[in-house]
Amino acid sequence: MAQSESSPSTGLFSSRWGMMLAMLGMAVGTGNIWRFPRVVANNGGGSFLIAWACFLLLWSVPLIMVELAMGKHARQGPIGAFVKIAGRKLAWMGAWIAWTSTAIMFYYAVVMAWTLRYTWAALVGEIPTAEPGGLWETFSYSWAVLPVHAVSMALGIWVVARGVRGIEAASRVLMPTLILMVMVLAIRAVTLPGAVDGLNFMFNPNLEQLANYRVWLEALTQNAWDTGAGWGLIVAYAIYMRKGEDTALNAFMLGFGNNSVSLMAGIMVLCTVFSIMPDAAAEITGAGNEGLTFIWVPQLFALMPLGRIFMFLFFLALLFAAWTSLVSMIELAVRVLADLGVDRRKAIWLVGSVGFLLGVPSALSADVFANQDWVWGVGLMVSGLFYAIAVLKFGVRRFREQLINTPDADIRIGAWWDWAIRFVVVQAVVLVCWWLYTEGGVRQMLDGEFGAAFSPYGVLNTLIQWGAAIVFFLIANDWMARRTEAHGGTHPELGAPPAGPGAIP
């Protein structure tokens, strides 16, 4: 590699190690630590893990390859990448992807605020053990969240304002520390009396449960929500990949690295539950993300020797996971604005201020938070669909041969990937329809309960917000395409990629 590419002034990741830590920071979030153990417990333990591993290869890794290849080739965010790969008419799809992750950023900063508050409370011994959930009841969705929400956004902006090297430097500290803390907590959990019951539940599959379609759909959903595949975040980071960096091997490393953290988190939580409160295991794992994390986890650690120390480590790990993921969402939004011609410094302040303001409703209302989490969480599956459509438009085999199996690739990808990308289309459509039917009120509407369509999870509530976003992006499509062509895609060291859809050097 040329010396200029490793220079701190180029705006590239300094090494594969630095890049992978940053991308792991993007992928590893609260979903790995608080959602994964709960979903494993509620969907058959070891049976779920089999389905989850399958969809790692059928959803996550193929889409991660797409994002890495698009970002590296286009040197732009999702809008510009779609213009270059799929043509100007599909700029609106790139905008959808960018907007969906940005909308998640608004309330994800609130999640980080919760973790920040609990980390401090665990450090000073403030979490009451006599009143389970007392801190959660008094803090969540109250005005007290707002200043902590502001601090969370400020911490994210502080990292992004230092550019790609700031993101890399933060990741080099936060990610190894996070992984070490999760490992320590997992080791502590498996050494607890009765922890073997948790391990048996988690890793011994009941093959009969593999006939349950819901296990497979939940496993696919977990891959869609916790690896970062299809979010647009990987594209934003892939812009800063070195020219000779491999795509395929990095995709496998990212996917397996992310899921390894999820496995350790599952061991940590389930072994602790089966050891400390085995009779309440079903109640604990069925309490939802917030209930498991902010109500039950403090009770579990309170009953454990040296529990206060391990409680602090748990919430600190959760804080670091939320922080690194929030940084990637902010960087994506900033990158898109820069591609559209906004000065990066102005874009950072704009994203920070608007991100704080649009996160306030979710900070104050549980219904708003649930609605936004639902609407844009399911919207991520549409994002995965759009990526697959872009590859189909470009040509699946051509994409693989020219953008993934490059001359400097460490490993070469075979034709299985072509079919996996086509299968992503099927998976995305099935997931969206399933979630809208089961949780979005479609089933209730068929039974005459039409009010369910307008609940926080309601299908009409969801489709109205989706429709408004898509109509806006369709109207702005040509403008966005022109702006990204005029302002984006040039790297100071690597130059600009060839112009036009499908142009290959």
GUMIRO-585784 format. One record per residue (C-alpha): residue number from 1; residue in three letters; y, x negated, z negated. Coordinates in steps of 0.02 Angstrom, whole numbers, plus 50000, padded with zeros to 5 digits. Example, Ala and Ser with C-alpha at 12.3 -4.5 7.8 and 13.67 -1.06 7.14 Angstrom:
<pts>
 pos code    py    px    pz
   1  ala 49775 49385 49610
   2  ser 49947 49316 49643
</pts>
This chain:
<pts>
 pos code    py    px    pz
   1  met 50000 50000 50000
   2  ala 50173 49939 50042
   3  gln 50280 49881 49899
   4  ser 50415 50006 49942
   5  glu 50296 50150 49905
   6  ser 50269 50092 49726
   7  ser 50452 50064 49689
   8  pro 50522 50182 49557
   9  ser 50666 50226 49673
  10  thr 50559 50306 49808
  11  gly 50524 50470 49719
  12  leu 50336 50453 49736
  13  phe 50204 50453 49602
  14  ser 50176 50272 49554
  15  ser 49986 50282 49557
  16  arg 49839 50401 49573
  17  trp 49822 50397 49383
  18  gly 50002 50452 49360
  19  met 49985 50586 49493
  20  met 49824 50656 49419
  21  leu 49897 50663 49244
  22  ala 50047 50760 49311
  23  met 49935 50878 49408
  24  leu 49819 50901 49259
  25  gly 49973 50942 49158
  26  met 50014 51075 49287
  27  ala 49837 51147 49287
  28  val 49795 51138 49102
  29  gly 49892 51273 49015
  30  thr 49874 51404 48880
  31  gly 49746 51496 48987
  32  asn 49623 51353 48962
  33  ile 49642 51356 48774
  34  trp 49668 51538 48727
  35  arg 49596 51639 48873
  36  phe 49442 51540 48923
  37  pro 49351 51547 48753
  38  arg 49385 51733 48741
  39  val 49323 51771 48917
  40  val 49167 51664 48891
  41  ala 49127 51757 48731
  42  asn 49151 51928 48809
  43  asn 49052 51893 48968
  44  gly 48886 51822 48917
  45  gly 48923 51643 48865
  46  gly 48807 51531 48966
  47  ser 48785 51662 49102
  48  phe 48972 51663 49129
  49  leu 48976 51473 49143
  50  ile 48855 51478 49290
  51  ala 48965 51599 49386
  52  trp 49122 51503 49333
  53  ala 49052 51340 49402
  54  cys 49009 51424 49567
  55  phe 49184 51488 49593
  56  leu 49257 51319 49550
  57  leu 49181 51263 49716
  58  leu 49211 51426 49810
  59  trp 49390 51463 49757
  60  ser 49477 51326 49658
  61  val 49428 51165 49747
  62  pro 49451 51233 49925
  63  leu 49624 51300 49883
  64  ile 49673 51142 49790
  65  met 49630 51045 49949
  66  val 49739 51163 50050
  67  glu 49888 51140 49934
  68  leu 49871 50951 49923
  69  ala 49858 50936 50112
  70  met 50004 51054 50147
  71  gly 50121 50973 50022
  72  lys 50078 50797 50077
  73  his 50099 50839 50261
  74  ala 50254 50949 50253
  75  arg 50344 50859 50108
  76  gln 50415 51030 50063
  77  gly 50382 51174 49945
  78  pro 50280 51327 49994
  79  ile 50410 51403 50112
  80  gly 50435 51247 50216
  81  ala 50249 51207 50210
  82  phe 50205 51378 50280
  83  val 50334 51358 50418
  84  lys 50259 51191 50471
  85  ile 50077 51242 50453
  86  ala 50074 51426 50501
  87  gly 50236 51452 50596
  88  arg 50410 51521 50561
  89  lys 50353 51703 50555
  90  leu 50252 51671 50396
  91  ala 50392 51594 50294
  92  trp 50391 51753 50190
  93  met 50215 51715 50130
  94  gly 50273 51547 50064
  95  ala 50418 51636 49979
  96  trp 50297 51758 49897
  97  ile 50194 51614 49827
  98  ala 50349 51526 49760
  99  trp 50421 51686 49686
 100  thr 50258 51737 49601
 101  ser 50247 51573 49504
 102  thr 50434 51579 49467
 103  ala 50418 51756 49398
 104  ile 50278 51691 49287
 105  met 50393 51550 49231
 106  phe 50514 51677 49157
 107  tyr 50391 51742 49029
 108  tyr 50288 51582 49017
 109  ala 50439 51501 48933
 110  val 50419 51637 48801
 111  val 50237 51585 48777
 112  met 50295 51407 48751
 113  ala 50421 51472 48624
 114  trp 50278 51552 48527
 115  thr 50179 51389 48528
 116  leu 50333 51290 48475
 117  arg 50366 51407 48329
 118  tyr 50186 51401 48271
 119  thr 50176 51213 48287
 120  trp 50323 51197 48169
 121  ala 50251 51329 48052
 122  ala 50084 51238 48047
 123  leu 50171 51072 48013
 124  val 50270 51135 47863
 125  gly 50135 51252 47797
 126  glu 50234 51408 47832
 127  ile 50095 51514 47908
 128  pro 50043 51636 47771
 129  thr 49857 51639 47737
 130  ala 49862 51791 47623
 131  glu 49939 51900 47759
 132  pro 49846 51872 47922
 133  gly 49963 51891 48068
 134  gly 50117 51900 47957
 135  leu 50214 51769 48053
 136  trp 50165 51846 48219
 137  glu 50224 52018 48166
 138  thr 50394 51956 48107
 139  phe 50427 51830 48247
 140  ser 50354 51895 48410
 141  tyr 50463 52010 48516
 142  ser 50610 51990 48398
 143  trp 50782 51915 48417
 144  ala 50717 51762 48326
 145  val 50620 51716 48484
 146  leu 50777 51691 48589
 147  pro 50840 51525 48520
 148  val 50663 51453 48528
 149  his 50647 51522 48705
 150  ala 50808 51429 48748
 151  val 50739 51268 48674
 152  ser 50579 51289 48777
 153  met 50676 51306 48939
 154  ala 50786 51159 48890
 155  leu 50633 51048 48859
 156  gly 50564 51094 49030
 157  ile 50731 51063 49116
 158  trp 50751 50897 49026
 159  val 50590 50832 49105
 160  val 50624 50901 49280
 161  ala 50802 50832 49281
 162  arg 50727 50657 49278
 163  gly 50638 50686 49443
 164  val 50458 50648 49487
 165  arg 50458 50492 49379
 166  gly 50516 50596 49231
 167  ile 50374 50717 49262
 168  glu 50252 50573 49276
 169  ala 50317 50486 49120
 170  ala 50306 50646 49017
 171  ser 50130 50679 49083
 172  arg 50073 50503 49038
 173  val 50115 50541 48857
 174  leu 50078 50727 48841
 175  met 49915 50741 48938
 176  pro 49814 50600 48856
 177  thr 49877 50661 48687
 178  leu 49829 50840 48728
 179  ile 49655 50790 48787
 180  leu 49629 50680 48634
 181  met 49679 50822 48517
 182  val 49564 50946 48604
 183  met 49422 50819 48593
 184  val 49454 50790 48407
 185  leu 49457 50978 48375
 186  ala 49298 51005 48477
 187  ile 49207 50865 48383
 188  arg 49264 50937 48218
 189  ala 49204 51109 48271
 190  val 49028 51053 48318
 191  thr 49009 50965 48150
 192  leu 49041 51125 48052
 193  pro 48892 51213 47970
 194  gly 48821 51343 48088
 195  ala 48913 51275 48239
 196  val 48747 51263 48332
 197  asp 48750 51452 48348
 198  gly 48912 51440 48445
 199  leu 48840 51306 48558
 200  asn 48684 51409 48590
 201  phe 48787 51561 48632
 202  met 48900 51464 48748
 203  phe 48772 51361 48843
 204  asn 48609 51462 48840
 205  pro 48620 51582 48987
 206  asn 48544 51755 48988
 207  leu 48491 51764 49169
 208  glu 48486 51954 49165
 209  gln 48673 51955 49141
 210  leu 48696 51867 49307
 211  ala 48653 52035 49385
 212  asn 48812 52106 49308
 213  tyr 48948 52102 49440
 214  arg 49083 52099 49308
 215  val 49026 51927 49247
 216  trp 49054 51858 49422
 217  leu 49223 51942 49444
 218  glu 49284 51881 49275
 219  ala 49225 51705 49319
 220  leu 49319 51711 49484
 221  thr 49474 51777 49396
 222  gln 49468 51636 49269
 223  asn 49464 51508 49410
 224  ala 49610 51595 49493
 225  trp 49711 51592 49334
 226  asp 49675 51426 49249
 227  thr 49659 51291 49383
 228  gly 49829 51317 49465
 229  ala 49744 51339 49635
 230  gly 49848 51450 49747
 231  trp 50002 51450 49635
 232  gly 50112 51338 49743
 233  leu 50128 51214 49600
 234  ile 50009 51090 49680
 235  val 50109 51094 49841
 236  ala 50267 51053 49743
 237  tyr 50184 50900 49664
 238  ala 50092 50847 49823
 239  ile 50263 50816 49902
 240  tyr 50269 50658 49796
 241  met 50095 50593 49842
 242  arg 50090 50419 49916
 243  lys 50057 50413 50103
 244  gly 49882 50339 50087
 245  glu 49829 50453 49943
 246  asp 49667 50548 49967
 247  thr 49661 50738 49967
 248  ala 49478 50788 49945
 249  leu 49432 50672 49801
 250  asn 49592 50716 49709
 251  ala 49551 50901 49728
 252  phe 49380 50879 49650
 253  met 49453 50772 49510
 254  leu 49586 50901 49472
 255  gly 49467 51049 49474
 256  phe 49332 50968 49368
 257  gly 49460 50888 49252
 258  asn 49543 51054 49218
 259  asn 49379 51144 49187
 260  ser 49320 51004 49071
 261  val 49468 51041 48959
 262  ser 49422 51225 48964
 263  leu 49245 51184 48910
 264  met 49307 51080 48763
 265  ala 49424 51222 48713
 266  gly 49279 51344 48720
 267  ile 49173 51231 48610
 268  met 49318 51210 48490
 269  val 49352 51396 48469
 270  leu 49176 51470 48479
 271  cys 49094 51343 48364
 272  thr 49232 51371 48236
 273  val 49213 51560 48248
 274  phe 49023 51556 48232
 275  ser 49036 51436 48085
 276  ile 49178 51511 47984
 277  met 49169 51698 48023
 278  pro 49006 51735 48115
 279  asp 49007 51918 48064
 280  ala 49179 51943 48141
 281  ala 49144 51850 48303
 282  ala 49153 52005 48412
 283  glu 49315 52063 48331
 284  ile 49396 51891 48345
 285  thr 49351 51861 48528
 286  gly 49401 52038 48573
 287  ala 49575 52022 48497
 288  gly 49662 51970 48659
 289  asn 49749 51806 48697
 290  glu 49889 51826 48570
 291  gly 49777 51902 48436
 292  leu 49647 51764 48449
 293  thr 49776 51625 48449
 294  phe 49913 51680 48331
 295  ile 49820 51793 48210
 296  trp 49638 51738 48199
 297  val 49651 51550 48229
 298  pro 49762 51522 48075
 299  gln 49636 51619 47969
 300  leu 49492 51514 48035
 301  phe 49579 51349 48001
 302  ala 49633 51409 47829
 303  leu 49450 51421 47779
 304  met 49404 51249 47847
 305  pro 49413 51085 47750
 306  leu 49573 50994 47803
 307  gly 49612 51153 47898
 308  arg 49800 51131 47891
 309  ile 49788 50966 47985
 310  phe 49674 51038 48118
 311  met 49783 51193 48132
 312  phe 49932 51083 48170
 313  leu 49833 50986 48300
 314  phe 49778 51149 48381
 315  phe 49953 51219 48400
 316  leu 50022 51050 48453
 317  ala 49890 51043 48591
 318  leu 49936 51220 48642
 319  leu 50120 51171 48644
 320  phe 50088 51020 48755
 321  ala 49983 51126 48874
 322  ala 50121 51256 48887
 323  trp 50256 51124 48908
 324  thr 50174 51029 49051
 325  ser 50135 51191 49143
 326  leu 50312 51256 49120
 327  val 50379 51092 49192
 328  ser 50279 51120 49351
 329  met 50345 51297 49370
 330  ile 50523 51238 49350
 331  glu 50495 51098 49475
 332  leu 50426 51222 49602
 333  ala 50578 51335 49587
 334  val 50697 51187 49598
 335  arg 50603 51116 49748
 336  val 50615 51280 49843
 337  leu 50803 51292 49813
 338  ala 50824 51111 49869
 339  asp 50726 51148 50027
 340  leu 50847 51291 50060
 341  gly 50996 51173 50047
 342  val 51049 51187 49865
 343  asp 51096 51022 49782
 344  arg 50954 50974 49666
 345  arg 51064 50954 49513
 346  lys 51139 51126 49541
 347  ala 50965 51197 49572
 348  ile 50904 51129 49405
 349  trp 51044 51211 49308
 350  leu 51024 51372 49408
 351  val 50838 51382 49373
 352  gly 50865 51341 49190
 353  ser 50999 51472 49160
 354  val 50920 51610 49265
 355  gly 50748 51569 49193
 356  phe 50814 51592 49017
 357  leu 50904 51755 49056
 358  leu 50761 51836 49151
 359  gly 50641 51784 49014
 360  val 50741 51877 48881
 361  pro 50664 52049 48917
 362  ser 50488 51978 48896
 363  ala 50543 51890 48736
 364  leu 50602 52054 48660
 365  ser 50477 52181 48725
 366  ala 50287 52177 48720
 367  asp 50280 52307 48859
 368  val 50391 52204 48974
 369  phe 50290 52047 48937
 370  ala 50126 52136 48972
 371  asn 50194 52212 49132
 372  gln 50258 52049 49202
 373  asp 50101 51955 49152
 374  trp 49997 52087 49241
 375  val 50102 52111 49398
 376  trp 50123 51928 49442
 377  gly 49955 51873 49371
 378  val 49867 51986 49495
 379  gly 49996 51931 49622
 380  leu 49925 51756 49612
 381  met 49768 51820 49696
 382  val 49876 51879 49841
 383  ser 49948 51702 49845
 384  gly 49772 51632 49866
 385  leu 49746 51754 50009
 386  phe 49906 51695 50095
 387  tyr 49851 51513 50086
 388  ala 49687 51557 50169
 389  ile 49780 51654 50304
 390  ala 49891 51503 50338
 391  val 49738 51393 50362
 392  leu 49658 51522 50476
 393  lys 49818 51529 50578
 394  phe 49820 51340 50594
 395  gly 49634 51331 50630
 396  val 49509 51302 50490
 397  arg 49413 51161 50570
 398  arg 49571 51081 50636
 399  phe 49650 51088 50462
 400  arg 49498 51003 50386
 401  glu 49484 50868 50518
 402  gln 49669 50825 50532
 403  leu 49744 50859 50360
 404  ile 49598 50832 50240
 405  asn 49482 50707 50324
 406  thr 49622 50585 50361
 407  pro 49584 50403 50405
 408  asp 49623 50348 50226
 409  ala 49514 50482 50144
 410  asp 49396 50421 50007
 411  ile 49269 50557 50046
 412  arg 49246 50669 50196
 413  ile 49227 50857 50184
 414  gly 49098 50948 50288
 415  ala 49092 51118 50372
 416  trp 49051 51205 50207
 417  trp 49237 51202 50172
 418  asp 49273 51304 50329
 419  trp 49164 51444 50265
 420  ala 49232 51428 50089
 421  ile 49410 51458 50153
 422  arg 49353 51611 50249
 423  phe 49265 51670 50091
 424  val 49428 51650 49994
 425  val 49497 51795 50097
 426  val 49352 51905 50040
 427  gln 49367 51848 49859
 428  ala 49554 51881 49852
 429  val 49540 52056 49925
 430  val 49395 52100 49809
 431  leu 49488 52035 49656
 432  val 49649 52129 49693
 433  cys 49558 52292 49727
 434  trp 49448 52272 49573
 435  trp 49591 52237 49454
 436  leu 49697 52379 49521
 437  tyr 49550 52498 49510
 438  thr 49487 52452 49337
 439  glu 49648 52403 49247
 440  gly 49786 52467 49360
 441  gly 49753 52650 49332
 442  val 49672 52694 49500
 443  arg 49514 52753 49413
 444  gln 49617 52858 49292
 445  met 49719 52931 49435
 446  leu 49559 52988 49519
 447  asp 49520 53080 49357
 448  gly 49690 53165 49361
 449  glu 49782 53050 49239
 450  phe 49929 53009 49352
 451  gly 50035 52939 49211
 452  ala 49923 52785 49208
 453  ala 49998 52731 49375
 454  phe 50165 52697 49289
 455  ser 50100 52611 49132
 456  pro 50137 52425 49109
 457  tyr 49974 52393 49204
 458  gly 49996 52540 49323
 459  val 49956 52521 49507
 460  leu 50116 52606 49567
 461  asn 50219 52503 49446
 462  thr 50136 52349 49520
 463  leu 50150 52399 49702
 464  ile 50334 52444 49684
 465  gln 50376 52270 49620
 466  trp 50265 52187 49749
 467  gly 50339 52293 49888
 468  ala 50518 52254 49837
 469  ala 50482 52068 49840
 470  ile 50392 52073 50007
 471  val 50526 52179 50091
 472  phe 50661 52059 50032
 473  phe 50564 51907 50094
 474  leu 50528 51988 50262
 475  ile 50714 52024 50286
 476  ala 50757 51844 50237
 477  asn 50612 51767 50335
 478  asp 50710 51695 50482
 479  trp 50849 51632 50370
 480  met 50726 51544 50255
 481  ala 50636 51466 50403
 482  arg 50798 51398 50476
 483  arg 50858 51331 50309
 484  thr 50696 51240 50268
 485  glu 50692 51164 50442
 486  ala 50870 51104 50421
 487  his 50863 51041 50242
 488  gly 50685 51001 50191
 489  gly 50538 50891 50232
 490  thr 50618 50719 50235
 491  his 50564 50585 50111
 492  pro 50674 50430 50094
 493  glu 50527 50313 50118
 494  leu 50402 50414 50219
 495  gly 50524 50504 50333
 496  ala 50501 50680 50401
 497  pro 50338 50753 50467
 498  pro 50335 50812 50646
 499  ala 50429 50974 50673
 500  gly 50350 51137 50724
 501  pro 50195 51234 50671
 502  gly 50039 51131 50672
 503  ala 50123 50969 50724
 504  ile 50013 50823 50674
 505  pro 50064 50639 50675
</pts>
